[in-house]
Amino acid sequence: MKIQNKLKFSLPENKQLPMNTLFKIIIIFIITMSSTKLFAQDQSWKKLTTATYAGKQDDISFVDQDNGWYVNGFGKIYHTSNGGETWEKQLEQKGTFFRTIAFIDKNTGFAGTVGTDYFPNVTDSIPLYGTRDGGKTWKPVDYKGPYVKGLCAIDIVKEQYINHGKIDYKIHIYAVGRVGSPANMMVSHDGGATWTSNSMNNDCKMLFDIKMFDKNNGFVCAASDEDMEKSNALILKTSDGGKTWKKVYQSNRPFEGTWKASFPTKQVGYVTIQSYNPDPNVKQQRIAKTTDGGETWNEINLVEDAGAREFGIGFIDENHGFVGTMNSGYETKDGGTTWAKVNLGMACNKIRIYKDANGKIYGYAIGVDVLKFN
């Protein structure tokens, strides 16, 4: 099986409002509250004007508030230099299914493909492409190690150090995949100049996302089996840069895999759990949450809706975050205790929340639509 407020008012004593007047007040109140709620949602995420795409698009990456890129399964890469107001198509490569993209700066970036033998009409078996000119040209990335069938996520870590008396950064890049198996990882410790690969099939069978805090410590979202009917959702942790992994979470239900991760702090993290259970009576959607740096995880409820299969997740801080599902988006402001619907379009697969040098929060998300956080 493949993955795919309380209102209180009073009247003067012994006075009553006529029923039609009271009815009008109630109607006006409902309309006002509904409009306020919708307005709040519109202020949260704004749909951007982009090229039409029939299905779920998978990833988006920005290096500042203005400059960003997104990819889709038609082998297309788009770039904006004005915060998503307009987009330029930089690449269209038939037979390629781009699954993930990440940039170090305005010039250097990498785009991963899902590979062959999963989606129809995909012929490109090259897992990773790189650019050094802001996406104007893309070339296949060479690597040493086992063959990588496909990639689903890329994470970039900038390690600060003193270089001849000046602050500089070592760039570590981690890429993992894929959906449908096998499980592989690609790593670069020199900003993408050289790459190595290694198999993770002994630890899991599918890989969907990766979050690294530094060169050594991080997590992957995974699945325990390549057959979704037998699979449990899985989170693995590494403390040696991916050489070894330990299981820190595994669900006890079949038809599940984890999907995307968001760590607003090093201690607090959230991971979406995807359910492919065909039983319409299995409705509860869950999220895995940690408050101790990923050593232990608890499940929290998102919504009871069989049609709300989970995809992307992004948190602004420990309490305020968003989740994309197949049919809607959800927002929490209390760390996942309660959730309310928010317009993220359908199948919002990746939610990226950023903070600039001045502490200003901005964000972008992608699924069927491309959205900007206000």
Kinemage of the C-alpha trace (Angstrom):
@kinemage 1
@onewidth
@group {chain A} dominant
@subgroup {mainchain}
@vectorlist {calphas} color= white
{ca met a 1} P 0.000 0.000 0.000
{ca lys a 2} L 1.373 3.396 -0.996
{ca ile a 3} L 1.281 6.479 1.153
{ca gln a 4} L -0.543 9.250 -0.181
{ca asn a 5} P -16.022 32.976 24.257
{ca lys a 6} L -18.638 33.463 26.745
{ca leu a 7} L -20.996 36.419 26.223
{ca lys a 8} L -22.745 37.916 29.227
{ca phe a 9} L -25.199 40.834 29.219
{ca ser a 10} L -28.129 41.915 31.384
{ca leu a 11} L -31.290 43.988 31.086
{ca pro a 12} L -32.701 46.462 33.568
{ca glu a 13} L -34.858 44.763 36.172
{ca asn a 14} L -38.363 43.827 34.972
{ca lys a 15} L -37.509 44.809 31.385
{ca gln a 16} L -37.592 42.442 28.444
{ca leu a 17} L -36.632 42.836 24.823
{ca pro a 18} L -39.205 41.955 22.161
{ca met a 19} L -38.452 38.584 20.575
{ca asn a 20} L -37.757 40.056 17.130
{ca thr a 21} L -35.299 42.567 18.613
{ca leu a 22} L -33.561 39.863 20.624
{ca phe a 23} L -33.393 37.667 17.530
{ca lys a 24} L -31.767 40.505 15.557
{ca ile a 25} L -29.196 41.039 18.294
{ca ile a 26} L -28.283 37.356 18.280
{ca ile a 27} L -27.982 37.278 14.484
{ca ile a 28} L -25.800 40.398 14.455
{ca phe a 29} L -23.616 38.889 17.176
{ca ile a 30} L -23.163 35.628 15.260
{ca ile a 31} L -22.299 37.458 12.042
{ca thr a 32} L -19.872 39.721 13.877
{ca met a 33} L -18.133 36.816 15.586
{ca ser a 34} L -17.960 34.825 12.357
{ca ser a 35} L -16.524 37.783 10.479
{ca thr a 36} L -14.000 38.358 13.237
{ca lys a 37} L -12.917 34.724 13.082
{ca leu a 38} L -12.600 34.754 9.311
{ca phe a 39} L -10.711 38.031 9.413
{ca ala a 40} L -8.290 36.588 11.953
{ca gln a 41} L -7.682 33.606 9.717
{ca asp a 42} L -7.113 35.806 6.668
{ca gln a 43} L -4.563 37.777 8.661
{ca ser a 44} L -2.731 34.556 9.454
{ca trp a 45} L -1.998 33.073 6.039
{ca lys a 46} L -2.314 34.685 2.607
{ca lys a 47} L -2.636 32.624 -0.551
{ca leu a 48} L -0.081 33.680 -3.164
{ca thr a 49} L -0.644 33.764 -6.902
{ca thr a 50} L 1.300 30.909 -8.479
{ca ala a 51} L 1.140 28.613 -11.486
{ca thr a 52} L -1.724 26.119 -11.335
{ca tyr a 53} L -0.791 22.632 -10.149
{ca ala a 54} L -3.240 19.745 -9.966
{ca gly a 55} L -1.988 18.064 -6.788
{ca lys a 56} L 0.147 18.456 -3.680
{ca gln a 57} L 3.381 20.384 -4.052
{ca asp a 58} L 5.979 19.354 -1.536
{ca asp a 59} L 8.546 21.931 -0.478
{ca ile a 60} L 9.456 25.607 -0.279
{ca ser a 61} L 12.584 27.365 0.993
{ca phe a 62} L 13.461 31.008 1.739
{ca val a 63} L 16.781 32.601 2.697
{ca asp a 64} L 15.188 35.911 3.740
{ca gln a 65} L 11.746 37.507 3.593
{ca asp a 66} L 12.028 38.157 -0.145
{ca asn a 67} L 14.072 35.412 -1.769
{ca gly a 68} L 12.653 31.919 -2.005
{ca trp a 69} L 12.080 28.852 -4.160
{ca tyr a 70} L 9.512 26.075 -4.422
{ca val a 71} L 9.354 22.776 -6.302
{ca asn a 72} L 6.736 20.350 -7.550
{ca gly a 73} L 6.242 16.952 -9.142
{ca phe a 74} L 6.279 18.270 -12.706
{ca gly a 75} L 10.024 18.860 -12.480
{ca lys a 76} L 9.562 22.592 -11.970
{ca ile a 77} L 11.452 25.019 -9.769
{ca tyr a 78} L 10.116 28.533 -9.173
{ca his a 79} L 11.889 31.559 -7.668
{ca thr a 80} L 10.685 34.820 -6.129
{ca ser a 81} L 12.704 37.891 -5.170
{ca asn a 82} L 9.783 39.918 -3.787
{ca gly a 83} L 8.324 37.755 -1.052
{ca gly a 84} L 6.093 35.711 -3.306
{ca glu a 85} L 4.305 38.553 -5.084
{ca thr a 86} L 5.595 37.190 -8.386
{ca trp a 87} L 7.311 33.940 -9.337
{ca glu a 88} L 9.701 33.051 -12.158
{ca lys a 89} L 10.010 29.494 -13.445
{ca gln a 90} L 13.713 28.641 -13.373
{ca leu a 91} L 13.562 25.001 -14.428
{ca glu a 92} L 11.189 22.555 -16.060
{ca gln a 93} L 12.521 19.028 -16.430
{ca lys a 94} L 10.119 16.375 -17.655
{ca gly a 95} L 10.323 13.026 -15.901
{ca thr a 96} L 11.618 14.610 -12.685
{ca phe a 97} L 9.565 14.690 -9.492
{ca phe a 98} L 11.098 17.311 -7.206
{ca arg a 99} L 10.253 16.500 -3.587
{ca thr a 100} L 12.406 18.836 -1.490
{ca ile a 101} L 14.457 22.026 -1.762
{ca ala a 102} L 16.752 23.997 0.570
{ca phe a 103} L 19.083 26.962 0.104
{ca ile a 104} L 22.136 28.042 2.088
{ca asp a 105} L 22.063 31.586 0.711
{ca lys a 106} L 20.830 33.460 -2.364
{ca asn a 107} L 23.166 31.493 -4.612
{ca thr a 108} L 23.695 27.996 -3.254
{ca gly a 109} L 20.893 25.491 -2.987
{ca phe a 110} L 19.878 21.866 -3.461
{ca ala a 111} L 16.779 20.126 -4.791
{ca gly a 112} L 15.987 16.470 -4.127
{ca thr a 113} L 13.863 14.136 -6.231
{ca val a 114} L 11.621 11.277 -5.160
{ca gly a 115} L 13.125 8.958 -7.770
{ca thr a 116} L 11.593 6.292 -9.969
{ca asp a 117} L 9.218 3.371 -9.305
{ca tyr a 118} L 6.813 5.229 -7.057
{ca phe a 119} L 4.876 7.867 -8.981
{ca pro a 120} L 3.857 7.353 -12.634
{ca asn a 121} L 5.774 8.993 -15.497
{ca val a 122} L 8.850 9.627 -13.361
{ca thr a 123} L 12.041 8.636 -15.155
{ca asp a 124} L 14.708 10.691 -13.366
{ca ser a 125} L 16.851 8.519 -11.082
{ca ile a 126} L 19.210 11.320 -9.967
{ca pro a 127} L 18.446 11.984 -6.273
{ca leu a 128} L 19.969 15.431 -5.820
{ca tyr a 129} L 20.662 18.541 -7.889
{ca gly a 130} L 22.640 21.630 -6.892
{ca thr a 131} L 22.903 25.256 -7.973
{ca arg a 132} L 25.552 27.897 -7.362
{ca asp a 133} L 23.859 30.755 -9.216
{ca gly a 134} L 20.564 31.143 -7.401
{ca gly a 135} L 18.764 28.502 -9.416
{ca lys a 136} L 19.552 29.707 -12.918
{ca thr a 137} L 21.349 26.428 -13.611
{ca trp a 138} L 21.123 23.049 -11.874
{ca lys a 139} L 23.537 20.124 -12.034
{ca pro a 140} L 23.435 16.565 -10.621
{ca val a 141} L 25.290 16.154 -7.327
{ca asp a 142} L 27.993 13.490 -7.104
{ca tyr a 143} L 28.242 11.402 -3.937
{ca lys a 144} L 30.163 8.453 -2.530
{ca gly a 145} L 28.340 5.540 -0.974
{ca pro a 146} L 25.260 3.384 -1.545
{ca tyr a 147} L 22.846 4.324 -4.309
{ca val a 148} L 20.133 6.723 -3.119
{ca lys a 149} L 16.746 5.925 -4.646
{ca gly a 150} L 15.106 9.224 -3.702
{ca leu a 151} L 14.888 12.060 -1.193
{ca cys a 152} L 12.031 13.664 0.747
{ca ala a 153} L 13.705 16.278 2.975
{ca ile a 154} L 16.810 18.441 3.311
{ca asp a 155} L 18.025 20.242 6.444
{ca ile a 156} L 20.878 22.754 6.652
{ca val a 157} L 22.900 23.477 9.805
{ca lys a 158} L 25.172 26.515 10.060
{ca glu a 159} L 27.905 25.957 12.660
{ca gln a 160} L 29.489 29.204 13.824
{ca tyr a 161} L 33.252 29.362 14.408
{ca ile a 162} L 36.111 31.885 14.458
{ca asn a 163} L 38.070 31.966 11.210
{ca his a 164} L 41.240 34.091 11.442
{ca gly a 165} L 39.621 36.364 14.002
{ca lys a 166} L 36.319 36.663 12.172
{ca ile a 167} L 32.991 34.911 12.643
{ca asp a 168} L 32.389 32.345 9.933
{ca tyr a 169} L 30.177 29.309 9.403
{ca lys a 170} L 30.688 25.673 8.555
{ca ile a 171} L 27.751 24.398 6.540
{ca his a 172} L 26.417 20.893 7.222
{ca ile a 173} L 23.678 19.528 4.961
{ca tyr a 174} L 21.545 16.440 5.586
{ca ala a 175} L 19.118 14.855 3.126
{ca val a 176} L 16.902 11.804 3.692
{ca gly a 177} L 14.379 9.661 1.809
{ca arg a 178} L 12.305 8.152 0.731
{ca val a 179} L 8.574 7.458 0.715
{ca gly a 180} L 7.972 3.886 -0.462
{ca ser a 181} L 11.487 2.820 0.638
{ca pro a 182} L 14.414 2.361 0.741
{ca ala a 183} L 15.735 4.495 3.600
{ca asn a 184} L 18.911 6.425 2.807
{ca met a 185} L 20.742 9.504 3.988
{ca met a 186} L 23.091 11.927 2.225
{ca val a 187} L 25.466 14.199 4.154
{ca ser a 188} L 27.811 17.076 3.310
{ca his a 189} L 30.053 18.864 5.809
{ca asp a 190} L 31.529 21.389 3.376
{ca gly a 191} L 28.543 23.321 2.102
{ca gly a 192} L 27.660 20.785 -0.542
{ca ala a 193} L 31.054 20.548 -2.239
{ca thr a 194} L 31.300 16.828 -1.434
{ca trp a 195} L 28.687 14.288 -0.350
{ca thr a 196} L 28.515 10.811 1.146
{ca ser a 197} L 25.554 8.459 1.468
{ca asn a 198} L 24.617 5.642 3.803
{ca ser a 199} L 21.751 3.202 4.130
{ca met a 200} L 19.337 3.415 7.065
{ca asn a 201} L 17.350 0.310 6.151
{ca asn a 202} L 18.428 -1.423 9.357
{ca asp a 203} L 16.794 1.366 11.384
{ca cys a 204} L 13.638 2.029 9.359
{ca lys a 205} L 12.129 1.415 5.939
{ca met a 206} L 10.960 4.888 4.873
{ca leu a 207} L 12.247 8.386 5.665
{ca phe a 208} L 10.189 11.571 5.323
{ca asp a 209} L 11.880 14.417 7.208
{ca ile a 210} L 15.000 15.371 9.142
{ca lys a 211} L 15.772 18.015 11.751
{ca met a 212} L 19.356 18.534 12.922
{ca phe a 213} L 20.226 20.933 15.746
{ca asp a 214} L 23.963 20.810 15.104
{ca lys a 215} L 26.518 18.613 13.390
{ca asn a 216} L 25.757 15.648 15.632
{ca asn a 217} L 22.292 15.838 17.179
{ca gly a 218} L 18.978 15.462 15.416
{ca phe a 219} L 15.911 13.442 14.489
{ca val a 220} L 14.278 11.793 11.498
{ca cys a 221} L 10.624 11.085 10.781
{ca ala a 222} L 10.250 7.526 9.556
{ca ala a 223} L 8.105 4.434 9.120
{ca ser a 224} L 8.837 0.961 10.449
{ca asp a 225} L 7.810 -0.982 7.334
{ca glu a 226} L 7.699 -0.361 3.597
{ca asp a 227} L 4.206 -1.882 3.564
{ca met a 228} L 1.889 0.726 5.094
{ca glu a 229} L -0.551 -1.974 6.187
{ca lys a 230} L 2.141 -3.186 8.619
{ca ser a 231} L 3.869 0.104 9.343
{ca asn a 232} L 4.068 2.066 12.604
{ca ala a 233} L 4.983 5.731 12.875
{ca leu a 234} L 8.612 6.066 13.940
{ca ile a 235} L 10.959 8.779 15.239
{ca leu a 236} L 14.696 8.124 15.444
{ca lys a 237} L 17.389 10.160 17.186
{ca thr a 238} L 21.107 10.499 16.453
{ca ser a 239} L 23.901 11.983 18.565
{ca asp a 240} L 26.762 11.221 16.173
{ca gly a 241} L 25.700 12.926 12.968
{ca gly a 242} L 23.694 10.019 11.630
{ca lys a 243} L 26.206 7.219 12.048
{ca thr a 244} L 23.895 5.496 14.536
{ca trp a 245} L 20.245 5.948 15.463
{ca lys a 246} L 18.015 5.022 18.394
{ca lys a 247} L 14.243 4.705 18.439
{ca val a 248} L 12.581 7.312 20.663
{ca tyr a 249} L 8.978 6.882 19.489
{ca gln a 250} L 6.941 4.180 17.767
{ca ser a 251} L 3.166 4.119 17.419
{ca asn a 252} L 1.255 0.923 18.211
{ca arg a 253} L -1.170 1.133 15.277
{ca pro a 254} L -0.753 -0.125 11.700
{ca phe a 255} L -1.126 2.019 8.571
{ca glu a 256} L 0.987 4.804 10.108
{ca gly a 257} L 4.149 6.774 9.482
{ca thr a 258} L 5.453 10.075 10.781
{ca trp a 259} L 5.631 12.846 8.193
{ca lys a 260} L 7.049 16.276 9.100
{ca ala a 261} L 8.688 17.780 12.194
{ca ser a 262} L 8.825 21.209 13.832
{ca phe a 263} L 11.038 22.145 16.778
{ca pro a 264} L 10.353 25.708 17.975
{ca thr a 265} L 12.997 25.092 20.667
{ca lys a 266} L 15.535 22.370 21.315
{ca gln a 267} L 13.323 21.001 24.090
{ca val a 268} L 9.885 21.220 22.488
{ca gly a 269} L 9.075 19.496 19.230
{ca tyr a 270} L 6.078 18.285 17.248
{ca val a 271} L 5.738 15.610 14.553
{ca thr a 272} L 2.729 14.839 12.368
{ca ile a 273} L 1.515 11.240 12.308
{ca gln a 274} L -0.042 10.084 9.047
{ca ser a 275} L -2.728 7.427 9.087
{ca tyr a 276} L -3.651 5.444 5.991
{ca asn a 277} L -6.120 3.188 7.773
{ca pro a 278} L -8.912 2.414 5.258
{ca asp a 279} L -11.488 1.852 8.020
{ca pro a 280} L -13.773 4.950 7.979
{ca asn a 281} L -14.471 4.409 11.674
{ca val a 282} L -10.825 5.156 12.505
{ca lys a 283} L -11.105 8.930 12.694
{ca gln a 284} L -8.708 10.187 15.370
{ca gln a 285} L -5.698 12.107 14.024
{ca arg a 286} L -2.715 12.463 16.348
{ca ile a 287} L 0.522 14.407 16.724
{ca ala a 288} L 3.649 13.353 18.597
{ca lys a 289} L 5.038 15.937 21.028
{ca thr a 290} L 8.206 16.113 23.113
{ca thr a 291} L 9.062 18.522 25.926
{ca asp a 292} L 12.416 17.009 26.914
{ca gly a 293} L 14.498 17.402 23.778
{ca gly a 294} L 13.147 14.324 22.066
{ca glu a 295} L 14.035 11.746 24.682
{ca thr a 296} L 10.359 10.904 25.195
{ca trp a 297} L 7.254 11.586 23.113
{ca asn a 298} L 3.541 11.745 23.906
{ca glu a 299} L 0.613 11.631 21.516
{ca ile a 300} L -1.824 14.547 21.457
{ca asn a 301} L -5.099 14.638 19.559
{ca leu a 302} L -5.534 16.902 16.564
{ca val a 303} L -9.034 16.220 15.244
{ca glu a 304} L -11.462 13.334 14.917
{ca asp a 305} L -11.859 13.248 11.142
{ca ala a 306} L -10.910 10.335 8.908
{ca gly a 307} L -10.431 12.740 5.991
{ca ala a 308} L -7.887 14.931 7.791
{ca arg a 309} L -4.743 13.018 6.916
{ca glu a 310} L -1.818 15.048 8.254
{ca phe a 311} L 1.019 16.611 6.287
{ca gly a 312} L 3.102 19.664 7.206
{ca ile a 313} L 3.638 21.222 10.620
{ca gly a 314} L 5.222 24.497 11.734
{ca phe a 315} L 5.432 26.231 15.130
{ca ile a 316} L 6.216 29.877 15.862
{ca asp a 317} L 6.980 29.164 19.509
{ca glu a 318} L 6.382 26.368 22.017
{ca asn a 319} L 2.615 26.921 21.965
{ca his a 320} L 1.586 28.545 18.681
{ca gly a 321} L 1.661 26.393 15.577
{ca phe a 322} L -0.063 25.092 12.472
{ca val a 323} L -0.770 21.724 10.866
{ca gly a 324} L -1.783 21.019 7.296
{ca thr a 325} L -4.136 18.143 6.502
{ca met a 326} L -5.712 16.727 3.386
{ca asn a 327} L -8.859 18.808 3.715
{ca ser a 328} L -7.963 21.777 5.931
{ca gly a 329} L -5.436 23.464 8.179
{ca tyr a 330} L -5.409 23.674 11.978
{ca glu a 331} L -3.972 26.166 14.460
{ca thr a 332} L -3.150 25.843 18.154
{ca lys a 333} L -2.132 28.540 20.614
{ca asp a 334} L -1.840 26.312 23.677
{ca gly a 335} L 0.723 23.724 22.689
{ca gly a 336} L -1.717 21.381 21.019
{ca thr a 337} L -4.302 21.134 23.799
{ca thr a 338} L -6.918 22.664 21.515
{ca trp a 339} L -7.045 23.185 17.766
{ca ala a 340} L -9.125 25.415 15.471
{ca lys a 341} L -9.508 25.275 11.722
{ca val a 342} L -7.455 27.754 9.697
{ca asn a 343} L -7.233 28.186 5.951
{ca leu a 344} L -4.047 26.524 4.711
{ca gly a 345} L -5.629 25.132 1.581
{ca met a 346} L -5.600 21.428 0.846
{ca ala a 347} L -2.687 19.089 1.601
{ca cys a 348} L -0.336 21.723 3.019
{ca asn a 349} L 2.820 19.628 3.009
{ca lys a 350} L 5.554 21.940 4.274
{ca ile a 351} L 5.312 24.869 6.692
{ca arg a 352} L 8.499 26.842 7.186
{ca ile a 353} L 8.633 29.433 9.988
{ca tyr a 354} L 11.644 31.764 10.055
{ca lys a 355} L 13.045 34.425 12.377
{ca asp a 356} L 15.347 37.131 10.990
{ca ala a 357} L 18.314 38.760 12.744
{ca asn a 358} L 15.991 41.312 14.359
{ca gly a 359} L 13.661 38.632 15.689
{ca lys a 360} L 10.893 39.251 13.160
{ca ile a 361} L 8.806 36.161 12.376
{ca tyr a 362} L 7.859 35.290 8.818
{ca gly a 363} L 6.814 32.085 7.126
{ca tyr a 364} L 5.794 30.305 3.957
{ca ala a 365} L 3.850 27.113 3.318
{ca ile a 366} L 3.099 24.908 0.336
{ca gly a 367} L 0.620 22.226 -0.673
{ca val a 368} L -1.959 22.572 -3.402
{ca asp a 369} L -1.496 26.314 -2.745
{ca val a 370} L 1.500 28.453 -1.828
{ca leu a 371} L 0.913 30.670 1.211
{ca lys a 372} L 2.622 33.451 3.137
{ca phe a 373} L 2.378 34.063 6.874
{ca asn a 374} L 1.571 37.670 7.805
